[in-house]
């Protein structure tokens, strides 16, 4: 059982030795009743689904009644990031709902907030603006607890779609799929860090990172493993174009088929699909996992002196 700021969430298994993924802590006596919590997402000008998971997460955290208010803001949608320093609260905790540290979290968000983040020190991430203390937390995707979220995704898709038989993880290759970009070397680090944490468990036959725009590419997953079964988990917050269209096509589904299914409101990947002599399960993005609430709260906790 994970318990954080009074928030409980069930775990499937106790935390194994060497894996930090489920090691959250409860901090008693913390009072955020006058503070605001702000979740920042990219948003989209063309796909409304892009922001749904962030908005839903804000609604779920609002229901916990831990903060005076919880807001979702975006770079490309309303309400905008620039509104954050004007929120009526003495303390404003800002958590990027992003997978990695990159240009968006290191440059764009600080510029829009009107703060300067010189390094990774928590002291550099607390600044006063308009008489309000803005506390800029680290993104959720780099938290070690995300390994637990990814594992839940991988397990659940096979359990829900066992046909013809549900393979054992020891017979299965697990691929964590990210975007990747050559423009920022930090983009792939969070994916690789979670892969390493999951590997420590020795649960799956192998665990590998794959990317849309960097090597190893998603399209190459069939040739880099000898496992008969594959589970692909897209390490994206939202189910948007990348997860619903681009990755299924990269996995070999005809583009016309993907678009037709999407237009009909059907899943763009059938689980499992047999392709290149392998059974392939593909999961939704991680944005609606209940444990994301716990990870957001852990990011807040770190900035109050409760972190490691």
ZANUTOR-107151 format. One record per residue (C-alpha): x, z, y; residue number from 1; residue in one letter; chain. Coordinates in nm, 2 decimals, decimal comma, always signed. Example, Ala and Ser with C-alpha at 12.3 -4.5 7.8 and 13.67 -1.06 7.14 Angstrom:
<<+1,23; +0,78; -0,45>; 1; "A"; "A">
<<+1,37; +0,71; -0,11>; 2; "S"; "A">
***
This chain:
<<+0,00; +0,00; +0,00>; 1; "X"; "A">
<<+0,14; -0,10; +0,34>; 2; "X"; "A">
<<+0,02; +0,13; +0,63>; 3; "X"; "A">
<<+0,12; +0,04; +0,98>; 4; "X"; "A">
<<-0,04; +0,19; +1,29>; 5; "X"; "A">
<<-0,33; +0,28; +1,07>; 6; "X"; "A">
<<-0,36; -0,07; +0,93>; 7; "X"; "A">
<<-0,37; -0,09; +0,55>; 8; "X"; "A">
<<-0,31; -0,39; +0,33>; 9; "X"; "A">
<<-0,28; -0,41; -0,04>; 10; "X"; "A">
<<+0,03; -0,55; -0,21>; 11; "X"; "A">
<<+0,03; -0,71; -0,55>; 12; "X"; "A">
<<+0,36; -0,55; -0,66>; 13; "X"; "A">
<<+0,58; -0,27; -0,54>; 14; "X"; "A">
<<+0,89; -0,37; -0,35>; 15; "X"; "A">
<<+1,17; -0,46; -0,59>; 16; "X"; "A">
<<+1,53; -0,34; -0,53>; 17; "X"; "A">
<<+1,72; -0,55; -0,28>; 18; "X"; "A">
<<+1,41; -0,72; -0,13>; 19; "X"; "A">
<<+1,31; -0,60; +0,22>; 20; "X"; "A">
<<+1,00; -0,82; +0,22>; 21; "X"; "A">
<<+0,75; -0,54; +0,17>; 22; "X"; "A">
<<+0,93; -0,25; +0,33>; 23; "X"; "A">
<<+0,71; -0,18; +0,63>; 24; "X"; "A">
<<+0,69; +0,17; +0,77>; 25; "X"; "A">
<<+0,42; +0,39; +0,93>; 26; "X"; "A">
<<+0,50; +0,53; +1,27>; 27; "X"; "A">
<<+0,28; +0,83; +1,35>; 28; "X"; "A">
<<+0,19; +0,93; +1,70>; 29; "X"; "A">
<<+0,23; +0,59; +1,87>; 30; "X"; "A">
<<-0,03; +0,54; +2,14>; 31; "X"; "A">
<<-0,10; +0,18; +2,25>; 32; "X"; "A">
<<-0,44; +0,25; +2,40>; 33; "X"; "A">
<<-0,34; +0,14; +2,75>; 34; "X"; "A">
<<-0,11; -0,14; +2,64>; 35; "X"; "A">
<<-0,19; -0,51; +2,59>; 36; "X"; "A">
<<-0,08; -0,72; +2,30>; 37; "X"; "A">
<<-0,03; -1,09; +2,36>; 38; "X"; "A">
<<+0,02; -1,35; +2,08>; 39; "X"; "A">
<<+0,18; -1,67; +2,19>; 40; "X"; "A">
<<+0,13; -2,00; +2,00>; 41; "X"; "A">
<<+0,21; -2,37; +2,07>; 42; "X"; "A">
<<-0,14; -2,50; +2,07>; 43; "X"; "A">
<<-0,20; -2,87; +2,09>; 44; "X"; "A">
<<-0,36; -3,13; +2,32>; 45; "X"; "A">
<<-0,48; -3,34; +2,02>; 46; "X"; "A">
<<-0,56; -3,10; +1,74>; 47; "X"; "A">
<<-0,79; -2,80; +1,80>; 48; "X"; "A">
<<-0,70; -2,66; +1,45>; 49; "X"; "A">
<<-0,35; -2,60; +1,58>; 50; "X"; "A">
<<-0,46; -2,28; +1,77>; 51; "X"; "A">
<<-0,72; -2,15; +1,53>; 52; "X"; "A">
<<-0,50; -1,92; +1,33>; 53; "X"; "A">
<<-0,35; -1,76; +1,64>; 54; "X"; "A">
<<-0,69; -1,70; +1,79>; 55; "X"; "A">
<<-0,82; -1,56; +1,47>; 56; "X"; "A">
<<-0,52; -1,33; +1,44>; 57; "X"; "A">
<<-0,59; -1,20; +1,79>; 58; "X"; "A">
<<-0,95; -1,14; +1,69>; 59; "X"; "A">
<<-0,85; -0,95; +1,38>; 60; "X"; "A">
<<-0,61; -0,73; +1,57>; 61; "X"; "A">
<<-0,86; -0,67; +1,84>; 62; "X"; "A">
<<-1,09; -0,52; +1,57>; 63; "X"; "A">
<<-0,82; -0,27; +1,49>; 64; "X"; "A">
<<-0,87; -0,10; +1,83>; 65; "X"; "A">
<<-0,51; -0,02; +1,86>; 66; "X"; "A">
<<-0,45; -0,18; +2,20>; 67; "X"; "A">
<<-0,65; -0,19; +2,52>; 68; "X"; "A">
<<-0,67; -0,56; +2,48>; 69; "X"; "A">
<<-0,53; -0,84; +2,26>; 70; "X"; "A">
<<-0,49; -1,19; +2,40>; 71; "X"; "A">
<<-0,39; -1,53; +2,25>; 72; "X"; "A">
<<-0,21; -1,76; +2,49>; 73; "X"; "A">
<<-0,06; -2,10; +2,44>; 74; "X"; "A">
<<+0,19; -2,35; +2,58>; 75; "X"; "A">
<<-0,05; -2,65; +2,55>; 76; "X"; "A">
<<-0,39; -2,49; +2,56>; 77; "X"; "A">
<<-0,59; -2,25; +2,77>; 78; "X"; "A">
<<-0,52; -1,96; +2,83>; 79; "X"; "A">
<<-0,16; -2,04; +2,92>; 80; "X"; "A">
<<+0,16; -1,84; +2,88>; 81; "X"; "A">
<<+0,19; -1,82; +3,26>; 82; "X"; "A">
<<-0,11; -1,59; +3,27>; 83; "X"; "A">
<<+0,06; -1,31; +3,08>; 84; "X"; "A">
<<+0,24; -1,13; +3,37>; 85; "X"; "A">
<<-0,10; -1,09; +3,54>; 86; "X"; "A">
<<-0,28; -0,91; +3,26>; 87; "X"; "A">
<<-0,40; -0,57; +3,38>; 88; "X"; "A">
<<-0,20; -0,33; +3,16>; 89; "X"; "A">
<<+0,11; -0,12; +3,24>; 90; "X"; "A">
<<+0,28; -0,24; +2,92>; 91; "X"; "A">
<<+0,24; -0,59; +2,77>; 92; "X"; "A">
<<+0,38; -0,66; +2,42>; 93; "X"; "A">
<<+0,44; -1,03; +2,37>; 94; "X"; "A">
<<+0,48; -1,16; +2,01>; 95; "X"; "A">
<<+0,56; -1,53; +1,94>; 96; "X"; "A">
<<+0,35; -1,65; +1,65>; 97; "X"; "A">
<<+0,61; -1,89; +1,55>; 98; "X"; "A">
<<+0,82; -1,95; +1,23>; 99; "X"; "A">
<<+1,17; -1,97; +1,38>; 100; "X"; "A">
<<+1,38; -1,88; +1,68>; 101; "X"; "A">
<<+1,44; -2,20; +1,87>; 102; "X"; "A">
<<+1,40; -2,37; +2,21>; 103; "X"; "A">
<<+1,04; -2,26; +2,23>; 104; "X"; "A">
<<+1,11; -1,89; +2,18>; 105; "X"; "A">
<<+1,45; -1,88; +2,35>; 106; "X"; "A">
<<+1,38; -2,10; +2,65>; 107; "X"; "A">
<<+1,02; -2,21; +2,70>; 108; "X"; "A">
<<+0,84; -1,88; +2,66>; 109; "X"; "A">
<<+1,09; -1,67; +2,87>; 110; "X"; "A">
<<+1,07; -1,93; +3,15>; 111; "X"; "A">
<<+0,69; -1,93; +3,15>; 112; "X"; "A">
<<+0,69; -1,55; +3,15>; 113; "X"; "A">
<<+0,94; -1,53; +3,43>; 114; "X"; "A">
<<+1,19; -1,33; +3,23>; 115; "X"; "A">
<<+1,55; -1,38; +3,13>; 116; "X"; "A">
<<+1,66; -1,31; +2,77>; 117; "X"; "A">
<<+2,03; -1,30; +2,76>; 118; "X"; "A">
<<+2,07; -1,20; +2,40>; 119; "X"; "A">
<<+1,91; -1,04; +2,09>; 120; "X"; "A">
<<+1,94; -0,69; +2,21>; 121; "X"; "A">
<<+1,60; -0,52; +2,25>; 122; "X"; "A">
<<+1,72; -0,38; +2,59>; 123; "X"; "A">
<<+1,74; -0,74; +2,72>; 124; "X"; "A">
<<+1,38; -0,81; +2,61>; 125; "X"; "A">
<<+1,21; -0,54; +2,82>; 126; "X"; "A">
<<+1,16; -0,64; +3,19>; 127; "X"; "A">
<<+0,93; -0,55; +3,48>; 128; "X"; "A">
<<+0,72; -0,81; +3,64>; 129; "X"; "A">
<<+0,44; -0,76; +3,90>; 130; "X"; "A">
<<+0,47; -0,38; +3,83>; 131; "X"; "A">
<<+0,41; -0,43; +3,46>; 132; "X"; "A">
<<+0,65; -0,38; +3,18>; 133; "X"; "A">
<<+0,67; -0,69; +2,97>; 134; "X"; "A">
<<+0,82; -0,63; +2,62>; 135; "X"; "A">
<<+0,92; -0,96; +2,46>; 136; "X"; "A">
<<+0,92; -0,92; +2,08>; 137; "X"; "A">
<<+1,09; -1,13; +1,82>; 138; "X"; "A">
<<+0,89; -1,41; +1,64>; 139; "X"; "A">
<<+0,70; -1,32; +1,33>; 140; "X"; "A">
<<+0,86; -1,60; +1,12>; 141; "X"; "A">
<<+1,20; -1,43; +1,12>; 142; "X"; "A">
<<+1,07; -1,10; +0,99>; 143; "X"; "A">
<<+1,18; -1,02; +0,63>; 144; "X"; "A">
<<+0,82; -0,94; +0,54>; 145; "X"; "A">
<<+0,73; -1,31; +0,56>; 146; "X"; "A">
<<+0,89; -1,35; +0,21>; 147; "X"; "A">
<<+0,60; -1,14; +0,08>; 148; "X"; "A">
<<+0,35; -1,37; +0,26>; 149; "X"; "A">
<<+0,51; -1,68; +0,11>; 150; "X"; "A">
<<+0,51; -1,53; -0,24>; 151; "X"; "A">
<<+0,14; -1,44; -0,21>; 152; "X"; "A">
<<+0,07; -1,80; -0,11>; 153; "X"; "A">
<<+0,26; -1,94; -0,41>; 154; "X"; "A">
<<+0,10; -1,70; -0,66>; 155; "X"; "A">
<<-0,25; -1,75; -0,54>; 156; "X"; "A">
<<-0,26; -2,13; -0,55>; 157; "X"; "A">
<<-0,16; -2,14; -0,92>; 158; "X"; "A">
<<-0,41; -1,86; -1,00>; 159; "X"; "A">
<<-0,69; -2,04; -0,82>; 160; "X"; "A">
<<-0,60; -2,38; -0,98>; 161; "X"; "A">
<<-0,46; -2,31; -1,33>; 162; "X"; "A">
<<-0,55; -2,65; -1,48>; 163; "X"; "A">
<<-0,42; -2,75; -1,73>; 164; "X"; "A">
<<-0,25; -2,41; -1,77>; 165; "X"; "A">
<<-0,11; -2,17; -1,52>; 166; "X"; "A">
<<+0,27; -2,18; -1,57>; 167; "X"; "A">
<<+0,49; -1,88; -1,54>; 168; "X"; "A">
<<+0,70; -1,85; -1,23>; 169; "X"; "A">
<<+1,01; -1,86; -1,45>; 170; "X"; "A">
<<+0,90; -2,21; -1,54>; 171; "X"; "A">
<<+0,84; -2,31; -1,18>; 172; "X"; "A">
<<+1,04; -2,43; -0,89>; 173; "X"; "A">
<<+0,93; -2,29; -0,56>; 174; "X"; "A">
<<+0,99; -2,50; -0,24>; 175; "X"; "A">
<<+0,95; -2,35; +0,10>; 176; "X"; "A">
<<+0,88; -2,65; +0,34>; 177; "X"; "A">
<<+0,97; -2,63; +0,70>; 178; "X"; "A">
<<+0,99; -2,88; +0,99>; 179; "X"; "A">
<<+1,36; -2,87; +1,07>; 180; "X"; "A">
<<+1,52; -3,04; +1,37>; 181; "X"; "A">
<<+1,87; -3,14; +1,46>; 182; "X"; "A">
<<+1,80; -3,03; +1,82>; 183; "X"; "A">
<<+1,83; -2,66; +1,74>; 184; "X"; "A">
<<+2,03; -2,51; +1,46>; 185; "X"; "A">
<<+1,82; -2,20; +1,45>; 186; "X"; "A">
<<+1,51; -2,40; +1,35>; 187; "X"; "A">
<<+1,60; -2,39; +0,98>; 188; "X"; "A">
<<+1,75; -2,04; +0,97>; 189; "X"; "A">
<<+1,42; -1,86; +0,92>; 190; "X"; "A">
<<+1,33; -2,08; +0,62>; 191; "X"; "A">
<<+1,67; -2,03; +0,46>; 192; "X"; "A">
<<+1,66; -1,66; +0,52>; 193; "X"; "A">
<<+1,32; -1,62; +0,34>; 194; "X"; "A">
<<+1,44; -1,84; +0,06>; 195; "X"; "A">
<<+1,74; -1,61; +0,01>; 196; "X"; "A">
<<+1,51; -1,30; +0,01>; 197; "X"; "A">
<<+1,28; -1,46; -0,25>; 198; "X"; "A">
<<+1,57; -1,57; -0,47>; 199; "X"; "A">
<<+1,69; -1,21; -0,50>; 200; "X"; "A">
<<+1,37; -1,13; -0,70>; 201; "X"; "A">
<<+1,47; -1,39; -0,97>; 202; "X"; "A">
<<+1,10; -1,45; -1,02>; 203; "X"; "A">
<<+1,10; -1,83; -1,00>; 204; "X"; "A">
<<+1,32; -2,07; -1,19>; 205; "X"; "A">
<<+1,46; -2,17; -0,86>; 206; "X"; "A">
<<+1,37; -2,14; -0,49>; 207; "X"; "A">
<<+1,48; -2,40; -0,24>; 208; "X"; "A">
<<+1,42; -2,49; +0,13>; 209; "X"; "A">
<<+1,31; -2,85; +0,21>; 210; "X"; "A">
<<+1,24; -3,00; +0,55>; 211; "X"; "A">
<<+1,05; -3,28; +0,72>; 212; "X"; "A">
<<+1,34; -3,39; +0,95>; 213; "X"; "A">
<<+1,65; -3,24; +0,79>; 214; "X"; "A">
<<+1,82; -3,25; +0,45>; 215; "X"; "A">
<<+1,72; -3,15; +0,19>; 216; "X"; "A">
<<+1,41; -3,35; +0,26>; 217; "X"; "A">
<<+1,06; -3,27; +0,13>; 218; "X"; "A">
<<+1,04; -3,61; -0,04>; 219; "X"; "A">
<<+1,35; -3,53; -0,24>; 220; "X"; "A">
<<+1,20; -3,22; -0,41>; 221; "X"; "A">
<<+1,12; -3,41; -0,73>; 222; "X"; "A">
<<+1,49; -3,51; -0,79>; 223; "X"; "A">
<<+1,66; -3,18; -0,70>; 224; "X"; "A">
<<+1,49; -2,97; -0,97>; 225; "X"; "A">
<<+1,45; -3,01; -1,35>; 226; "X"; "A">
<<+1,16; -2,77; -1,36>; 227; "X"; "A">
<<+0,84; -2,92; -1,50>; 228; "X"; "A">
<<+0,62; -2,73; -1,25>; 229; "X"; "A">
<<+0,65; -2,71; -0,87>; 230; "X"; "A">
<<+0,49; -2,50; -0,60>; 231; "X"; "A">
<<+0,53; -2,62; -0,24>; 232; "X"; "A">
<<+0,45; -2,37; +0,04>; 233; "X"; "A">
<<+0,45; -2,51; +0,39>; 234; "X"; "A">
<<+0,61; -2,24; +0,62>; 235; "X"; "A">
<<+0,39; -2,33; +0,92>; 236; "X"; "A">
<<+0,15; -2,10; +1,10>; 237; "X"; "A">
<<-0,14; -2,35; +1,14>; 238; "X"; "A">
<<-0,29; -2,62; +0,92>; 239; "X"; "A">
<<-0,25; -2,92; +1,15>; 240; "X"; "A">
<<-0,12; -3,27; +1,12>; 241; "X"; "A">
<<+0,21; -3,16; +0,96>; 242; "X"; "A">
<<+0,05; -2,96; +0,68>; 243; "X"; "A">
<<-0,27; -3,16; +0,63>; 244; "X"; "A">
<<-0,13; -3,51; +0,66>; 245; "X"; "A">
<<+0,25; -3,55; +0,69>; 246; "X"; "A">
<<+0,37; -3,33; +0,40>; 247; "X"; "A">
<<+0,11; -3,46; +0,15>; 248; "X"; "A">
<<+0,23; -3,81; +0,23>; 249; "X"; "A">
<<+0,60; -3,70; +0,20>; 250; "X"; "A">
<<+0,51; -3,55; -0,14>; 251; "X"; "A">
<<+0,39; -3,90; -0,25>; 252; "X"; "A">
<<+0,02; -3,91; -0,17>; 253; "X"; "A">
<<-0,09; -4,25; -0,03>; 254; "X"; "A">
<<-0,14; -4,22; +0,35>; 255; "X"; "A">
<<-0,48; -4,40; +0,32>; 256; "X"; "A">
<<-0,60; -4,15; +0,06>; 257; "X"; "A">
<<-0,49; -3,85; +0,28>; 258; "X"; "A">
<<-0,67; -3,99; +0,58>; 259; "X"; "A">
<<-0,99; -4,06; +0,38>; 260; "X"; "A">
<<-0,99; -3,71; +0,24>; 261; "X"; "A">
<<-0,93; -3,56; +0,58>; 262; "X"; "A">
<<-1,21; -3,76; +0,74>; 263; "X"; "A">
<<-1,45; -3,65; +0,46>; 264; "X"; "A">
<<-1,35; -3,28; +0,51>; 265; "X"; "A">
<<-1,18; -3,26; +0,17>; 266; "X"; "A">
<<-0,85; -3,11; +0,08>; 267; "X"; "A">
<<-0,57; -3,37; +0,13>; 268; "X"; "A">
<<-0,39; -3,25; -0,18>; 269; "X"; "A">
<<-0,55; -3,19; -0,52>; 270; "X"; "A">
<<-0,41; -2,89; -0,71>; 271; "X"; "A">
<<-0,23; -2,95; -0,93>; 272; "X"; "A">
<<-0,14; -3,32; -0,89>; 273; "X"; "A">
<<+0,08; -3,47; -1,16>; 274; "X"; "A">
<<+0,35; -3,69; -1,00>; 275; "X"; "A">
<<+0,69; -3,81; -1,12>; 276; "X"; "A">
<<+0,64; -3,62; -1,44>; 277; "X"; "A">
<<+0,58; -3,28; -1,27>; 278; "X"; "A">
<<+0,27; -3,07; -1,19>; 279; "X"; "A">
<<+0,27; -3,00; -0,82>; 280; "X"; "A">
<<+0,07; -2,72; -0,64>; 281; "X"; "A">
<<+0,06; -2,73; -0,26>; 282; "X"; "A">
<<-0,07; -2,44; -0,05>; 283; "X"; "A">
<<-0,23; -2,42; +0,29>; 284; "X"; "A">
<<-0,02; -2,29; +0,58>; 285; "X"; "A">
<<+0,04; -1,92; +0,61>; 286; "X"; "A">
<<-0,16; -1,85; +0,92>; 287; "X"; "A">
<<-0,47; -1,69; +0,77>; 288; "X"; "A">
<<-0,28; -1,44; +0,55>; 289; "X"; "A">
<<-0,41; -1,08; +0,63>; 290; "X"; "A">
<<-0,05; -0,95; +0,61>; 291; "X"; "A">
<<+0,04; -1,13; +0,93>; 292; "X"; "A">
<<-0,13; -0,85; +1,12>; 293; "X"; "A">
<<+0,12; -0,61; +0,97>; 294; "X"; "A">
<<+0,41; -0,82; +1,06>; 295; "X"; "A">
<<+0,29; -0,85; +1,42>; 296; "X"; "A">
<<+0,26; -0,47; +1,44>; 297; "X"; "A">
<<+0,61; -0,44; +1,29>; 298; "X"; "A">
<<+0,75; -0,66; +1,57>; 299; "X"; "A">
<<+0,58; -0,43; +1,82>; 300; "X"; "A">
<<+0,71; -0,12; +1,64>; 301; "X"; "A">
<<+1,07; -0,25; +1,66>; 302; "X"; "A">
<<+1,05; -0,26; +2,04>; 303; "X"; "A">
<<+0,93; +0,10; +2,06>; 304; "X"; "A">
<<+1,24; +0,24; +1,89>; 305; "X"; "A">
<<+1,08; +0,24; +1,54>; 306; "X"; "A">
<<+1,28; -0,05; +1,41>; 307; "X"; "A">
<<+1,61; -0,05; +1,22>; 308; "X"; "A">
***
